[in-house]
Amino acid sequence: MNRYFPLSILALAILAFATLMLVIAPGIQIGRHSAPAGLKPYTEQEQRGRDVYVSQGCVYCHSQQPRSPDQAPDGVRGWGRPAVAGDYTYDTPHQLGTMRTGPDLLNVGARLPSRDWHLTHLYQPRAIFGWSIMPAYPFLFEEKSAAGPEDVVVALPSQYAPKSGVVIAKQEALDLTAYLLSLDRTYPAPAEALRDDGYSGPEDAK
Amino acid sequence: MTIENKGGANSFHQPDENFEPYEQHGKMPWPLIAIAIGLGLWGAATLFDTREDVATAQADRTAASQADTGLTTDPGSALFAARCSTCHQPDGMGVRGAIPPLAGSPFVAQGPELVATILMRGIDGPIRVNDHIFNGHMPSFASALTDIEIGALSTHVAQRFGGSSEAYPTTAVAALRAAISDSGSFKGGQDISTITGLDFGNQPAGKAQVAHSLTPEVSALIFTGRGEQWACASCHGDLGQGKENTPRLAGLSADYIVKQLDDFANGRRLNESMRVVVATLSDSEKRQVADYYAGLRVPSTARPELGGDLARGEALALRGDWSRNVPACFSCHGPSGFGVSPEFPPLAAQQAAYTASQLAAWAGGHRNNSSLDLMGRISRQLDDADRRAVADYLASLPPVPAGEAEQIARTGVRP
């Protein structure tokens, strides 16, 4: 093992090839596509909510990448059409996720457009789904004896409501909910969009 | 060819115990190769020689099958078969007492422009055709068909049933679409007479659509929520239009909605969110909410979006699949899927993801609140591709009764 020079050249060549195929070529491929017409950039509040989403580690249990029908029945679950690359134009870094302990959230704003539902669910998921294993996030809320004029009161079934007073959503909870409601990629995918066709070619994927 | 130990002088010797027989390739005789090549050339030459015969036979078969099924290459004819014949029947004679005939109808005899207008606006009220009064349920096809399709279809209908020789150009359809964009559906035959200024004899008066009056409590329930409940509109949309697997409620029959709310409350139908919502609703509140949604006239926001095979979905909806004991959807849910109150809800314009997820829930036993387990038995016969196909097809249909365009413009404006 004394031929260091050719070995180093070979190692660098392999790295360069991998970078070319896995980074540069996809970068060029994606860079040619602009944002889909139906996609809006996040507002400031939604962006703050996105930071809450990242900091709470939602990505560890929730993916943001609906799959094509031949891979998973995501469309039937109401999770939306298969995602295309352009759907993530404003997501830096993206929150694709790998685990589906909970449902996919890329279109949660379309299928669950109720802010009040999300607030109840974030405060105590078991208030709605008795079998839910999602953690509760009571620290995004506070209990008050009476709601002020600007306060958003969380609707709660009586067994989960405090003995007296009301539960108020803190700004973080409102921001996070605004972000969740902005997750709506149900506009039609652009015809030339980069997409995951699963195991079928583009001509079968109609 | 197995080579054995050579015979002859040594044949009486003890055979070699370690000898293993083996094979050698023999040379293929050249006449065999020549015959194979000859046959191949002959086959290729025959294919080449008869290529025109094959194309001719193909065309003949297509023409024969079109003649058998009454289809021609006329696009209007195909559209008529797909869109109109489920109600008005393939011969255009309608259904006595339910669906007005097109053949001999004075409305169709007015020519393609009126046909196109009715196609795009729909009819929601009583109409007299010849000597019979029908309760009009004509959907609006404005959202379902393109200008080219409406032009071809109205030309076909007016020529075939109205004796017209006029062709209706696409540009005229575009102008007509712009002119009537916000008008909503005709409120019956008298409304058509008044608006078009044509005389159709003595037409019954349309009943005015009374805007449903809501008590403040029920209005709050629907639009702002109260106490433990989220507002109906916060998930189902301000007009009950639905989205993804949240169902469209607009135009469902009130009895059907009340039954579902009762089933959510007593656990016959399982949905965690709806169970929370209905927990404290009184019977009169359920009835008022149901009446409100039953009276809404909202255009479709559903689109085929599950990648289902629309032709297969159409076949299931119109004819069923008797090889699997699946009856046609429309045999119970009414022509065009407009629903048969109170047991069979409208299916047309329902959100595709909702229809498919409910079919999956019937099949898996998660939903089982239909009488006689009808839907359970049917759904278990459909595979995943069939569920997506039929849900996508139903989502592509126009809603019945027809939606009014101004309603969608009012999204967000609350009564």
Boltz contact constraints between the chains, C-beta under 6 A:
constraints:
  - contact:
      token1: [A, 69]
      token2: [B, 307]
      max_distance: 6.0
  - contact:
      token1: [A, 75]
      token2: [B, 306]
      max_distance: 6.0
  - contact:
      token1: [A, 76]
      token2: [B, 356]
      max_distance: 6.0
  - contact:
      token1: [A, 76]
      token2: [B, 357]
      max_distance: 6.0
  - contact:
      token1: [A, 76]
      token2: [B, 360]
      max_distance: 6.0
  - contact:
      token1: [A, 78]
      token2: [B, 244]
      max_distance: 6.0
  - contact:
      token1: [A, 78]
      token2: [B, 245]
      max_distance: 6.0
  - contact:
      token1: [A, 78]
      token2: [B, 353]
      max_distance: 6.0
  - contact:
      token1: [A, 81]
      token2: [B, 305]
      max_distance: 6.0
  - contact:
      token1: [A, 110]
      token2: [B, 243]
      max_distance: 6.0
  - contact:
      token1: [A, 110]
      token2: [B, 244]
      max_distance: 6.0
  - contact:
      token1: [A, 111]
      token2: [B, 244]
      max_distance: 6.0
  - contact:
      token1: [A, 111]
      token2: [B, 245]
      max_distance: 6.0
  - contact:
      token1: [A, 111]
      token2: [B, 246]
      max_distance: 6.0
  - contact:
      token1: [A, 114]
      token2: [B, 230]
      max_distance: 6.0
  - contact:
      token1: [A, 114]
      token2: [B, 234]
      max_distance: 6.0
  - contact:
      token1: [A, 114]
      token2: [B, 235]
      max_distance: 6.0
  - contact:
      token1: [A, 116]
      token2: [B, 225]
      max_distance: 6.0
  - contact:
      token1: [A, 116]
      token2: [B, 230]
      max_distance: 6.0
  - contact:
      token1: [A, 116]
      token2: [B, 234]
      max_distance: 6.0
  - contact:
      token1: [A, 117]
      token2: [B, 230]
      max_distance: 6.0
  - contact:
      token1: [A, 128]
      token2: [B, 272]
      max_distance: 6.0
  - contact:
      token1: [A, 128]
      token2: [B, 273]
      max_distance: 6.0
  - contact:
      token1: [A, 128]
      token2: [B, 276]
      max_distance: 6.0
  - contact:
      token1: [A, 129]
      token2: [B, 272]
      max_distance: 6.0
  - contact:
      token1: [A, 155]
      token2: [B, 228]
      max_distance: 6.0
  - contact:
      token1: [A, 155]
      token2: [B, 230]
      max_distance: 6.0
  - contact:
      token1: [A, 157]
      token2: [B, 228]
      max_distance: 6.0
